[in-house]
Amino acid sequence: MKKQIIAISLGLMSIGMFAQKKELRTIDKAIDKSDFKTAQEGIAALEGNESAIEQKYEAWYYYLKGSAYGKSNVEKAVEAYDKLFEIEKESGKSKYTNEAKPKLNELIQFVSNKAINAYNDDKDYVTATKNFYLTYKLSPTDTIFLYNAAVSASLQKDYDTSFEYYKELQDIGYTGVTTQYFAVNKETGVKENLGGKSQRDLMVKTGQYSTPTDENTESKQADIIKNLSFILIAQGKTDEAVVAIKEARKNEPKDLNLLLNEAQLYIKLEKMDKFQELMEEAVQLDPENPTLFFNLGVVNHNQGKSEEAIEYYKRAIELDPEYADAYMNISVAILSGEQAIVEEMNKNLSNFKKYDELELKQKALYNKALPYLEKADELGRTEDTVKSLLNIYDLTGNKKAETLRPIYKKMRGM
């Protein structure tokens, strides 16, 4: 009796194995016909008891599972492919692995494109966050996608998720530093980023480009600390934000980016005295940086210290003679003195002599600001520079207004 039971059990086992093979063939045929609904139904019937699948069919099963779910359920598809790779690695075979790898790469590209399109075209940061993070999980070496997920989450104001992702970036030591491959276009004389090294080298070899150079992008580590601090501020945790960035600066006290990020933190906290203090420290670290002097000019101007602001702007111009914004801001700082003159004029409407003196003083102020404003317009014409010039030309009776007025109207679409 005992032998009979064993024989019956073995018979049932062989029938089950035959049924498995038949079901897998049916699924395979459905996938070949792109009938993924039928294929997924067949997989669903086997999923509940995957451990019972015969060893020789396991790789086939997981390959079919990944192919059946594909883009309709990327997570399940990738999980199946990963299991397939594990099985075939242990067995020393690669029959289905070789077929699955291109499909896996296709899925990663699909999710990545979905994230990029949601971010750039639709401004759908919820979808972008989900798919950037999924891309990272599918391809953990592509850590840029984790950074993109953190940024997207922040833009949708999902600060908890953004904070979690930025912390994960810190934990894995993410820098975001990449190498860019440049060469000079011989025809235009312009230095261009030519993508990859092989592409750049090929273009140089053809003779269309010369002077190849490799340049590394800046590290994003300081930005990550800054963003973590800003998230803490958005969550009302200002004390934690200050502590976080100060702790980071303890380790890198001479890191200019970290210092500037701390300074930016104080702008958000509206502590301009602290901002100025840090900007002055930054100038000591990088005395040839015109932007630092420009920022000090802005701070002083906002505090009503126009003369000090002008000196900082002039220092920025010494370091960068084509700093258009610095010229513009000098003119603004000079013209800030007009308000006091106008108030005096209004008080002396009946005192013609005094009024005329004040009017001359006002015109002198305009003429003092004019060269800086004209230089700003020369370096980078905008609607604001043209409008400001027109106002001064009209108030001072300058004939240049006749030439500039039609330009201004055209800029405004009039």
Kinemage of the C-alpha trace (Angstrom):
@kinemage 1
@onewidth
@group {chain A} dominant
@subgroup {mainchain}
@vectorlist {calphas} color= white
{ca met a 1} P 0.000 0.000 0.000
{ca lys a 2} L 2.802 2.323 0.856
{ca lys a 3} L 4.470 1.809 -2.547
{ca gln a 4} L 1.185 2.475 -4.315
{ca ile a 5} L 0.762 5.849 -2.566
{ca ile a 6} L 4.284 6.851 -3.579
{ca ala a 7} L 3.606 5.888 -7.164
{ca ile a 8} L 0.404 7.906 -7.236
{ca ser a 9} L 2.182 10.973 -5.738
{ca leu a 10} L 4.924 10.796 -8.359
{ca gly a 11} L 2.293 10.519 -11.028
{ca leu a 12} L 0.505 13.643 -9.774
{ca met a 13} L 3.830 15.509 -9.671
{ca ser a 14} L 4.602 14.725 -13.311
{ca ile a 15} L 1.123 15.835 -14.359
{ca gly a 16} L 1.678 19.156 -12.474
{ca met a 17} L 5.009 19.701 -14.196
{ca phe a 18} L 3.430 18.997 -17.575
{ca ala a 19} L 0.700 21.515 -16.789
{ca gln a 20} L 3.352 24.139 -15.855
{ca lys a 21} L 5.137 23.719 -19.144
{ca lys a 22} L 1.865 23.962 -21.040
{ca glu a 23} L 0.849 27.142 -19.165
{ca leu a 24} L 4.237 28.753 -19.784
{ca arg a 25} L 3.989 27.986 -23.485
{ca thr a 26} L 0.540 29.587 -23.590
{ca ile a 27} L 1.920 32.707 -21.870
{ca asp a 28} L 4.896 32.768 -24.251
{ca lys a 29} L 2.604 32.617 -27.287
{ca ala a 30} L 0.400 35.393 -25.897
{ca ile a 31} L 3.460 37.639 -25.448
{ca asp a 32} L 4.581 36.888 -29.023
{ca lys a 33} L 1.167 38.127 -30.180
{ca ser a 34} L 1.399 41.181 -27.867
{ca asp a 35} L -1.672 39.844 -26.054
{ca phe a 36} L -0.392 41.022 -22.680
{ca lys a 37} L -3.793 40.759 -20.979
{ca thr a 38} L -3.879 36.998 -21.568
{ca ala a 39} L -0.197 36.700 -20.627
{ca gln a 40} L -0.759 38.518 -17.323
{ca glu a 41} L -3.772 36.341 -16.534
{ca gly a 42} L -1.602 33.261 -17.085
{ca ile a 43} L 1.160 34.664 -14.862
{ca ala a 44} L -1.393 35.570 -12.175
{ca ala a 45} L -2.511 31.913 -12.056
{ca leu a 46} L 1.071 30.832 -11.291
{ca glu a 47} L 2.127 33.707 -9.009
{ca gly a 48} L 0.408 32.326 -5.953
{ca asn a 49} L 2.609 29.243 -5.928
{ca glu a 50} L 5.916 30.277 -7.526
{ca ser a 51} L 7.898 28.060 -5.170
{ca ala a 52} L 6.285 25.005 -6.812
{ca ile a 53} L 7.624 25.857 -10.264
{ca glu a 54} L 10.127 23.255 -11.368
{ca gln a 55} L 13.729 24.468 -11.258
{ca lys a 56} L 14.326 23.972 -14.974
{ca tyr a 57} L 11.376 26.269 -15.765
{ca glu a 58} L 12.135 29.007 -13.206
{ca ala a 59} L 14.263 31.231 -15.443
{ca trp a 60} L 11.740 30.919 -18.263
{ca tyr a 61} L 8.876 31.768 -15.910
{ca tyr a 62} L 10.522 34.933 -14.531
{ca tyr a 63} L 11.530 36.020 -18.014
{ca leu a 64} L 7.912 35.652 -19.162
{ca lys a 65} L 6.640 37.415 -16.040
{ca gly a 66} L 8.879 40.410 -16.694
{ca ser a 67} L 7.867 40.496 -20.362
{ca ala a 68} L 4.157 40.128 -19.555
{ca tyr a 69} L 4.028 43.040 -17.114
{ca gly a 70} L 6.523 45.284 -18.907
{ca lys a 71} L 5.493 48.950 -19.038
{ca ser a 72} L 2.075 48.267 -17.501
{ca asn a 73} L 3.697 47.425 -14.153
{ca val a 74} L 7.347 48.343 -14.270
{ca glu a 75} L 8.014 47.482 -10.619
{ca lys a 76} L 6.744 43.905 -11.009
{ca ala a 77} L 8.535 43.483 -14.339
{ca val a 78} L 11.876 44.603 -12.913
{ca glu a 79} L 11.428 42.445 -9.822
{ca ala a 80} L 10.892 39.438 -12.128
{ca tyr a 81} L 13.954 40.255 -14.238
{ca asp a 82} L 16.098 40.650 -11.119
{ca lys a 83} L 14.959 37.206 -9.941
{ca leu a 84} L 15.775 35.789 -13.385
{ca phe a 85} L 19.307 37.268 -13.268
{ca glu a 86} L 19.831 35.789 -9.814
{ca ile a 87} L 18.678 32.314 -10.923
{ca glu a 88} L 20.796 32.213 -14.063
{ca lys a 89} L 23.840 33.614 -12.300
{ca glu a 90} L 23.665 30.744 -9.795
{ca ser a 91} L 23.199 28.166 -12.570
{ca gly a 92} L 25.959 29.650 -14.731
{ca lys a 93} L 23.553 30.059 -17.656
{ca ser a 94} L 22.525 33.255 -19.429
{ca lys a 95} L 19.921 32.174 -21.993
{ca tyr a 96} L 17.096 34.404 -20.746
{ca thr a 97} L 19.382 36.990 -19.124
{ca asn a 98} L 20.722 37.981 -22.535
{ca glu a 99} L 17.172 38.518 -23.785
{ca ala a 100} L 15.969 40.271 -20.627
{ca lys a 101} L 18.740 42.866 -20.227
{ca pro a 102} L 17.760 44.956 -23.286
{ca lys a 103} L 14.133 44.814 -22.113
{ca leu a 104} L 15.158 45.986 -18.639
{ca asn a 105} L 17.136 48.879 -20.139
{ca glu a 106} L 14.110 49.757 -22.227
{ca leu a 107} L 11.958 49.883 -19.082
{ca ile a 108} L 14.490 52.105 -17.302
{ca gln a 109} L 14.511 54.454 -20.304
{ca phe a 110} L 10.702 54.432 -20.379
{ca val a 111} L 10.405 55.437 -16.712
{ca ser a 112} L 13.195 57.994 -17.058
{ca asn a 113} L 11.519 59.652 -20.064
{ca lys a 114} L 8.210 59.667 -18.229
{ca ala a 115} L 9.850 61.518 -15.329
{ca ile a 116} L 11.647 64.025 -17.565
{ca asn a 117} L 8.505 64.788 -19.594
{ca ala a 118} L 6.425 65.214 -16.448
{ca tyr a 119} L 9.044 67.595 -15.034
{ca asn a 120} L 9.817 69.664 -18.130
{ca asp a 121} L 6.628 69.641 -20.192
{ca asp a 122} L 3.740 69.061 -17.808
{ca lys a 123} L 5.222 70.530 -14.614
{ca asp a 124} L 3.631 67.486 -12.970
{ca tyr a 125} L 6.077 67.188 -10.088
{ca val a 126} L 4.134 64.391 -8.377
{ca thr a 127} L 4.583 62.095 -11.399
{ca ala a 128} L 8.140 63.341 -11.904
{ca thr a 129} L 9.115 62.569 -8.305
{ca lys a 130} L 7.669 59.061 -8.431
{ca asn a 131} L 9.346 58.168 -11.727
{ca phe a 132} L 12.703 59.794 -11.002
{ca tyr a 133} L 12.902 57.795 -7.785
{ca leu a 134} L 11.753 54.614 -9.550
{ca thr a 135} L 14.465 55.126 -12.189
{ca tyr a 136} L 17.030 55.388 -9.397
{ca lys a 137} L 15.739 52.185 -7.756
{ca leu a 138} L 15.869 50.377 -11.113
{ca ser a 139} L 19.389 51.635 -11.797
{ca pro a 140} L 21.038 52.534 -8.439
{ca thr a 141} L 24.278 53.659 -10.085
{ca asp a 142} L 22.392 56.509 -11.775
{ca thr a 143} L 22.271 58.617 -8.609
{ca ile a 144} L 21.387 61.786 -10.562
{ca phe a 145} L 17.819 60.465 -10.652
{ca leu a 146} L 17.661 60.435 -6.848
{ca tyr a 147} L 18.798 64.074 -6.886
{ca asn a 148} L 16.114 64.885 -9.481
{ca ala a 149} L 13.513 63.141 -7.317
{ca ala a 150} L 14.530 65.289 -4.327
{ca val a 151} L 14.238 68.473 -6.401
{ca ser a 152} L 10.840 67.449 -7.840
{ca ala a 153} L 9.468 66.586 -4.409
{ca ser a 154} L 10.564 69.987 -3.136
{ca leu a 155} L 8.815 71.743 -6.039
{ca gln a 156} L 5.538 69.982 -5.217
{ca lys a 157} L 6.105 71.065 -1.592
{ca asp a 158} L 6.316 67.449 -0.429
{ca tyr a 159} L 9.038 68.479 1.995
{ca asp a 160} L 9.098 65.221 3.965
{ca thr a 161} L 9.861 63.178 0.841
{ca ser a 162} L 12.332 65.745 -0.469
{ca phe a 163} L 14.153 65.799 2.868
{ca glu a 164} L 14.296 61.970 2.892
{ca tyr a 165} L 15.813 61.875 -0.596
{ca tyr a 166} L 18.362 64.617 0.138
{ca lys a 167} L 19.399 62.726 3.286
{ca glu a 168} L 19.789 59.555 1.209
{ca leu a 169} L 22.023 61.509 -1.181
{ca gln a 170} L 24.147 62.599 1.771
{ca asp a 171} L 24.351 59.032 3.066
{ca ile a 172} L 25.619 57.658 -0.254
{ca gly a 173} L 28.141 60.494 -0.589
{ca tyr a 174} L 26.585 61.935 -3.755
{ca thr a 175} L 28.538 64.835 -5.313
{ca gly a 176} L 26.931 65.163 -8.747
{ca val a 177} L 30.346 65.935 -10.222
{ca thr a 178} L 30.549 65.031 -13.906
{ca thr a 179} L 33.209 65.574 -16.549
{ca gln a 180} L 32.292 67.712 -19.541
{ca tyr a 181} L 34.244 67.487 -22.794
{ca phe a 182} L 34.844 70.773 -24.609
{ca ala a 183} L 36.564 71.836 -27.816
{ca val a 184} L 36.686 75.052 -29.838
{ca asn a 185} L 34.661 75.222 -33.049
{ca lys a 186} L 37.208 76.402 -35.636
{ca glu a 187} L 34.544 78.086 -37.759
{ca thr a 188} L 32.924 80.150 -34.985
{ca gly a 189} L 35.728 80.277 -32.430
{ca val a 190} L 33.200 79.256 -29.770
{ca lys a 191} L 34.055 76.694 -27.104
{ca glu a 192} L 31.395 73.951 -27.160
{ca asn a 193} L 30.386 71.045 -24.941
{ca leu a 194} L 30.506 68.051 -27.277
{ca gly a 195} L 28.925 65.467 -24.990
{ca gly a 196} L 31.051 62.372 -24.495
{ca lys a 197} L 34.817 62.051 -24.721
{ca ser a 198} L 34.766 59.799 -27.790
{ca gln a 199} L 32.469 62.211 -29.642
{ca arg a 200} L 34.654 65.189 -28.718
{ca asp a 201} L 37.853 63.386 -29.725
{ca leu a 202} L 36.283 62.373 -33.036
{ca met a 203} L 35.288 65.982 -33.815
{ca val a 204} L 38.822 67.150 -33.038
{ca lys a 205} L 40.232 64.394 -35.240
{ca thr a 206} L 38.078 65.519 -38.197
{ca gly a 207} L 39.663 68.959 -37.945
{ca gln a 208} L 36.392 70.818 -37.265
{ca tyr a 209} L 37.364 71.460 -33.638
{ca ser a 210} L 40.563 72.229 -31.738
{ca thr a 211} L 41.860 72.825 -28.205
{ca pro a 212} L 40.115 69.937 -26.400
{ca thr a 213} L 39.632 70.428 -22.643
{ca asp a 214} L 38.035 68.397 -19.857
{ca glu a 215} L 36.176 70.267 -17.120
{ca asn a 216} L 34.453 68.946 -14.003
{ca thr a 217} L 31.116 70.392 -12.914
{ca glu a 218} L 30.790 71.788 -9.403
{ca ser a 219} L 29.873 69.474 -6.538
{ca lys a 220} L 26.232 69.547 -5.452
{ca gln a 221} L 27.041 68.661 -1.827
{ca ala a 222} L 26.783 72.276 -0.667
{ca asp a 223} L 23.458 72.612 -2.511
{ca ile a 224} L 22.139 69.508 -0.769
{ca ile a 225} L 22.958 70.977 2.646
{ca lys a 226} L 21.393 74.281 1.602
{ca asn a 227} L 18.216 72.549 0.399
{ca leu a 228} L 17.960 70.508 3.584
{ca ser a 229} L 18.189 73.774 5.525
{ca phe a 230} L 15.565 75.464 3.349
{ca ile a 231} L 13.201 72.518 3.822
{ca leu a 232} L 13.632 72.791 7.585
{ca ile a 233} L 12.771 76.490 7.329
{ca ala a 234} L 9.681 75.690 5.227
{ca gln a 235} L 8.656 73.241 7.956
{ca gly a 236} L 9.096 75.941 10.578
{ca lys a 237} L 12.243 74.308 11.991
{ca thr a 238} L 14.482 77.372 11.657
{ca asp a 239} L 16.738 76.505 14.586
{ca glu a 240} L 17.435 73.050 13.122
{ca ala a 241} L 18.175 74.657 9.736
{ca val a 242} L 20.799 76.977 11.210
{ca val a 243} L 22.373 74.141 13.197
{ca ala a 244} L 22.516 71.888 10.104
{ca ile a 245} L 24.378 74.364 7.954
{ca lys a 246} L 26.678 75.500 10.777
{ca glu a 247} L 27.623 71.875 11.437
{ca ala a 248} L 28.448 71.448 7.769
{ca arg a 249} L 30.619 74.567 7.835
{ca lys a 250} L 32.510 73.335 10.882
{ca asn a 251} L 33.911 70.539 8.732
{ca glu a 252} L 34.608 72.835 5.766
{ca pro a 253} L 35.104 76.364 7.169
{ca lys a 254} L 36.777 77.633 3.993
{ca asp a 255} L 34.224 76.168 1.577
{ca leu a 256} L 32.886 79.265 -0.199
{ca asn a 257} L 29.740 77.515 -1.460
{ca leu a 258} L 28.757 76.444 2.039
{ca leu a 259} L 29.399 79.958 3.331
{ca leu a 260} L 27.233 81.462 0.581
{ca asn a 261} L 24.503 78.940 1.316
{ca glu a 262} L 24.536 79.965 4.975
{ca ala a 263} L 24.344 83.585 3.846
{ca gln a 264} L 21.359 82.742 1.641
{ca leu a 265} L 19.735 81.082 4.625
{ca tyr a 266} L 19.852 84.395 6.488
{ca ile a 267} L 18.155 86.135 3.569
{ca lys a 268} L 15.257 83.709 3.985
{ca leu a 269} L 15.260 84.407 7.716
{ca glu a 270} L 15.437 88.169 6.965
{ca lys a 271} L 18.571 88.557 9.083
{ca met a 272} L 20.438 90.906 6.775
{ca asp a 273} L 23.047 91.816 9.371
{ca lys a 274} L 24.108 88.159 9.486
{ca phe a 275} L 24.038 88.031 5.690
{ca gln a 276} L 26.353 91.015 5.417
{ca glu a 277} L 28.696 89.561 8.028
{ca leu a 278} L 29.025 86.361 6.012
{ca met a 279} L 29.425 88.206 2.718
{ca glu a 280} L 32.330 90.142 4.198
{ca glu a 281} L 33.834 86.836 5.297
{ca ala a 282} L 33.306 85.526 1.770
{ca val a 283} L 35.204 88.495 0.338
{ca gln a 284} L 38.153 87.559 2.537
{ca leu a 285} L 38.055 84.020 1.147
{ca asp a 286} L 37.687 85.105 -2.477
{ca pro a 287} L 38.744 88.755 -2.880
{ca glu a 288} L 38.709 88.566 -6.684
{ca asn a 289} L 35.055 87.528 -6.943
{ca pro a 290} L 32.966 90.441 -8.331
{ca thr a 291} L 29.634 88.826 -7.410
{ca leu a 292} L 30.501 88.977 -3.709
{ca phe a 293} L 31.117 92.717 -3.881
{ca phe a 294} L 27.934 93.153 -5.906
{ca asn a 295} L 25.942 91.340 -3.202
{ca leu a 296} L 27.471 93.548 -0.525
{ca gly a 297} L 26.373 96.516 -2.593
{ca val a 298} L 22.799 95.213 -2.668
{ca val a 299} L 22.771 94.675 1.116
{ca asn a 300} L 24.080 98.168 1.830
{ca his a 301} L 21.663 99.773 -0.624
{ca asn a 302} L 18.730 97.975 0.997
{ca gln a 303} L 19.901 99.313 4.357
{ca gly a 304} L 19.878 102.854 2.983
{ca lys a 305} L 23.678 103.078 2.765
{ca ser a 306} L 23.875 104.313 -0.824
{ca glu a 307} L 27.470 105.598 -0.760
{ca glu a 308} L 28.774 102.331 0.687
{ca ala a 309} L 26.713 100.420 -1.888
{ca ile a 310} L 28.225 102.434 -4.756
{ca glu a 311} L 31.751 101.665 -3.546
{ca tyr a 312} L 31.011 97.938 -3.505
{ca tyr a 313} L 29.483 98.098 -7.000
{ca lys a 314} L 32.544 99.968 -8.271
{ca arg a 315} L 34.789 97.283 -6.807
{ca ala a 316} L 32.723 94.656 -8.647
{ca ile a 317} L 33.236 96.626 -11.893
{ca glu a 318} L 36.984 96.839 -11.292
{ca leu a 319} L 37.055 93.049 -11.166
{ca asp a 320} L 34.620 92.640 -14.066
{ca pro a 321} L 34.393 95.713 -16.339
{ca glu a 322} L 31.400 94.169 -18.160
{ca tyr a 323} L 29.255 93.634 -15.060
{ca ala a 324} L 26.071 95.230 -16.456
{ca asp a 325} L 24.013 94.806 -13.273
{ca ala a 326} L 26.660 96.614 -11.238
{ca tyr a 327} L 26.501 99.650 -13.573
{ca met a 328} L 22.703 99.577 -13.406
{ca asn a 329} L 22.704 99.397 -9.624
{ca ile a 330} L 25.123 102.311 -9.319
{ca ser a 331} L 22.660 104.432 -11.277
{ca val a 332} L 19.831 103.211 -9.036
{ca ala a 333} L 21.853 104.006 -5.895
{ca ile a 334} L 22.640 107.517 -7.185
{ca leu a 335} L 19.027 108.167 -8.116
{ca ser a 336} L 17.863 107.007 -4.676
{ca gly a 337} L 18.872 110.503 -3.531
{ca glu a 338} L 16.147 111.993 -5.729
{ca gln a 339} L 13.361 111.268 -3.246
{ca ala a 340} L 14.749 113.735 -0.707
{ca ile a 341} L 15.141 116.412 -3.408
{ca val a 342} L 11.546 115.919 -4.641
{ca glu a 343} L 10.234 116.218 -1.079
{ca glu a 344} L 12.125 119.519 -0.694
{ca met a 345} L 10.795 120.745 -4.040
{ca asn a 346} L 7.227 120.031 -2.915
{ca lys a 347} L 7.849 122.069 0.236
{ca asn a 348} L 9.152 125.035 -1.781
{ca leu a 349} L 6.613 125.320 -4.603
{ca ser a 350} L 6.163 129.039 -3.861
{ca asn a 351} L 9.871 129.715 -3.240
{ca phe a 352} L 10.952 129.973 -6.872
{ca lys a 353} L 14.621 130.564 -6.154
{ca lys a 354} L 14.868 127.580 -3.832
{ca tyr a 355} L 12.791 125.467 -6.194
{ca asp a 356} L 15.073 126.298 -9.138
{ca glu a 357} L 18.146 125.393 -7.069
{ca leu a 358} L 16.598 122.052 -6.182
{ca glu a 359} L 15.664 121.430 -9.816
{ca leu a 360} L 19.286 122.017 -10.855
{ca lys a 361} L 20.377 119.627 -8.111
{ca gln a 362} L 17.934 117.031 -9.434
{ca lys a 363} L 19.265 117.348 -12.995
{ca ala a 364} L 22.828 117.075 -11.704
{ca leu a 365} L 21.815 113.813 -10.030
{ca tyr a 366} L 20.385 112.546 -13.331
{ca asn a 367} L 23.571 113.472 -15.181
{ca lys a 368} L 25.683 111.755 -12.540
{ca ala a 369} L 23.674 108.511 -12.913
{ca leu a 370} L 23.436 108.709 -16.718
{ca pro a 371} L 26.894 107.328 -17.709
{ca tyr a 372} L 26.378 104.237 -15.559
{ca leu a 373} L 22.906 103.670 -16.954
{ca glu a 374} L 24.135 104.091 -20.530
{ca lys a 375} L 26.924 101.584 -19.881
{ca ala a 376} L 24.454 99.077 -18.434
{ca asp a 377} L 22.287 99.496 -21.561
{ca glu a 378} L 25.318 99.082 -23.822
{ca leu a 379} L 26.354 95.838 -22.100
{ca gly a 380} L 22.883 94.304 -21.951
{ca arg a 381} L 19.911 96.227 -23.298
{ca thr a 382} L 16.601 95.460 -21.597
{ca glu a 383} L 13.224 97.148 -21.482
{ca asp a 384} L 14.163 98.509 -18.031
{ca thr a 385} L 17.437 100.084 -19.186
{ca val a 386} L 15.747 101.729 -22.174
{ca lys a 387} L 12.807 102.979 -20.093
{ca ser a 388} L 15.137 104.419 -17.440
{ca leu a 389} L 17.271 106.147 -20.072
{ca leu a 390} L 14.201 107.607 -21.754
{ca asn a 391} L 12.984 109.049 -18.438
{ca ile a 392} L 16.316 110.759 -17.804
{ca tyr a 393} L 16.678 111.988 -21.402
{ca asp a 394} L 13.176 113.486 -21.250
{ca leu a 395} L 13.757 115.125 -17.856
{ca thr a 396} L 17.091 116.584 -18.915
{ca gly a 397} L 16.010 117.556 -22.437
{ca asn a 398} L 18.529 115.193 -24.013
{ca lys a 399} L 17.913 114.760 -27.784
{ca lys a 400} L 18.939 111.094 -27.560
{ca ala a 401} L 15.341 110.475 -26.474
{ca glu a 402} L 14.185 110.911 -30.097
{ca thr a 403} L 16.324 107.964 -31.207
{ca leu a 404} L 15.481 105.769 -28.241
{ca arg a 405} L 11.694 106.274 -28.132
{ca pro a 406} L 10.841 104.166 -31.220
{ca ile a 407} L 13.139 101.423 -29.907
{ca tyr a 408} L 11.248 101.396 -26.601
{ca lys a 409} L 7.880 101.273 -28.383
{ca lys a 410} L 9.045 98.342 -30.492
{ca met a 411} L 10.269 96.517 -27.395
{ca arg a 412} L 6.842 96.940 -25.803
{ca gly a 413} L 5.083 95.822 -28.992
{ca met a 414} L 3.372 99.181 -29.435
